[in-house]
Amino acid sequence: MTLSLYIHYPFCTNLCSYCDFYKIRCNETMETAYFKALTTELALAADTIDPDNRVIETIYFGGGTPSLINLPLFENFLTSIRSHFTIKPGVEFTLEVNPESVDADRLNAFKELRVTRPVFGIQSFNTRLLKLLGRKHVLDDSFRAIYLTRALGFENFGIDMIFGLPRQTGKLLSDDLNQLIDLAPPHVSYYQLTVEHDTILEKKIVDGRLRLPANDLMAAMYLAINMELGQYNLHRYEISSFAKPGFECRHNMRYWEGGEYLGLGPSAHSFIDNRRFANKPDLKTYIDQISRGIRPLIFDTESIESRMAEAIMLGLRTTRGINRQDFRRRFKMPLKNAIDTQNLSICLHAGLIEAGKKYMRLTESGFPLADEIIQKLIK
């Protein structure tokens, strides 16, 4: 049995207008205390896992802005991981990067520390849209970061983008796609903007200062992204994820397929032994409780029906679809018992779903309507 390891690094230099992840402004003293607590939590967590299962297949540092990380503290923590867990050969090691936060020396340090997959939060190549999102980087930062990444020999890297932004037109999306394709990344995550509660962006939309694109324009943007990236060998393998063959994100695939993962740091989620739990999203609480030998965990109280609904939703977002055998193993019942069969029949007849003996998946026609279809299929 193998695990994926997620570490939440909560520090940022500024707070983006659309982001609702747990984060705080950079603080050197707090970062030192955070890493001390993180190392302790790692040991506490390892003690709860069967030694035979302490094999790490993927590592993911998310945030926050992990590329700001204190390098000596980072190196010491990675040593601690290796002392408590076995790192599987060929491990995928992802670290999220803001383009303006790295230079050649920092990227090279990440490479020497065995990061295999930097992922750059570029979001857009348009200066006005970046400003609207509250991003600090500019176009030159993005191109410089990717140039350095290639020059240093990173074979695997990703770029994160967002579409459906206020004031974004079809022409601006086309410009973003052209710039993105020029960089030829092996992986792209292209997310439709989600307006999260209690963010700066939500307040501006509620106040009427900003307006989202119309639904038909959103749909046209998504189709354009799929067509354009597909022409350059970036094939969609999940509703928002595109990769050249062999460069799919193994860490995220583990989430979508119901694999086990351990989360460390404030707000990090875990799924171990068929139990879902998370750390409280507060750094001071996290540091205080960990210092007393207590992991600040909140255990999931969701019903089996809610968990099945999530598995259906995550599975149908991938081009592989839902594995019927895996679903039965996890939930002790066949997939058909968790699906609205009347609506399934309608979707099958309309050519939106294909249902084989091993998998059930969306068709190409179904993917643009994924949210509606999933809502209709879940009982």
Secondary structure, 3 states (H helix, E strand, C coil): CCEEEEEEECEECCCCCCCCCCCEECCHHHHHHHHHHHHHHHHHHHHCCCHHHCEEEEEEEEECCHHHCCHHHHHHHHHHHHHHCEEEEEEEEEEEECHHHCCHHHHHHHHHCCCCEEEEEEECCCHHHHHHHCCCCCHHHHHHHHHHHHHCCCCCCEEEEEECCCCCCHHHHHHHHHHHHHHCCCEEEEEECCCCCCCHHHHHHHCCCCCCCCHHHHHHHHHHHHHHHHHCCCEEEECCEEECCCCCCHHHHHHHCCCCEEEECCCCEEEECCEEEEECCCHHHHHHHHHCCCCCEEECCCCHHHHHHHHHHHHHCECCCEEHHHHHHHHCCCHHHHECHHHHHHHHHCCCEEECCCEEEECCCCHHHHHHHHHHHEC
